[in-house]
Amino acid sequence: MEWRGLKNGILLKKAEQENFDIFLTIDKNIGFQQNTSQYKISIVVLNSSNSNIEALLGFIPTFLAQIQNFEKGKIYILEKD
């Protein structure tokens, strides 16, 4: 998958075409930049101050607890437990 450098709209379309269920990001502005309801994919934003793996690992419990409730076409903002 050569997806490096693709912008959010194209990334979302590509993920949808590849039958992804969830688009995971730390881009807090994606909901303002994209009409997320048009995509048949759940968009999950990790409300993190940085992209270090150590910071992102703290979201795993919340993500796993909510994963079954994510609906396609909706955006979810996750906080750390």
C-alpha positions in Angstrom: 0.0 0.0 0.0 1.6 3.2 -1.1 -0.5 5.7 0.9 2.3 7.9 2.2 1.6 11.6 1.4 -2.1 11.2 0.7 -4.4 13.8 2.1 -7.3 12.9 4.4 -10.1 12.9 1.8 -8.2 10.6 -0.5 -7.1 8.5 2.4 -10.6 8.0 3.6 -11.8 7.1 0.1 -8.9 4.6 -0.3 -9.6 3.1 3.1 -13.3 2.7 2.2 -12.4 1.1 -1.2 -10.1 -1.4 0.6 -13.0 -2.3 2.9 -11.5 -0.9 6.1 -14.0 -0.6 8.9 -12.2 2.1 10.9 -10.0 5.0 10.0 -7.8 5.8 13.0 -6.1 9.2 13.2 -4.7 11.8 15.6 -5.9 14.7 13.3 -8.3 16.5 15.5 -9.5 18.7 12.6 -10.6 15.9 10.3 -14.3 16.4 11.3 -14.0 20.1 10.2 -12.1 19.3 7.0 -14.2 16.4 5.7 -17.9 15.6 5.5 -17.4 12.4 7.4 -21.0 11.2 7.1 -20.4 10.5 3.4 -17.9 7.7 4.1 -18.9 4.1 4.9 -16.2 3.9 7.5 -15.9 4.8 11.2 -13.5 7.6 11.9 -11.8 7.4 15.3 -9.6 10.4 16.5 -7.2 9.7 19.3 -7.1 13.0 21.3 -3.4 12.9 21.8 -0.9 15.7 22.1 1.7 13.9 20.0 2.2 10.8 17.9 4.7 9.0 20.0 3.9 5.3 20.4 4.1 5.7 24.2 1.4 8.4 24.1 -0.8 6.4 21.7 -0.6 3.1 23.7 -2.7 4.7 26.5 -5.7 4.8 24.1 -5.8 1.0 23.6 -8.1 0.2 26.6 -10.7 2.9 25.5 -10.5 1.9 21.9 -11.0 -1.8 22.6 -13.9 -1.0 25.0 -15.7 1.0 22.3 -14.8 -0.7 19.1 -18.0 -2.7 18.9 -20.1 0.5 19.1 -18.5 2.4 16.3 -20.9 3.2 13.4 -19.9 3.8 9.8 -20.2 7.4 8.7 -19.6 8.7 12.2 -16.6 10.3 13.9 -15.5 9.5 17.4 -13.0 11.4 19.6 -11.3 9.1 22.2 -9.7 10.2 25.4 -7.2 8.2 27.5 -8.6 6.2 30.4 
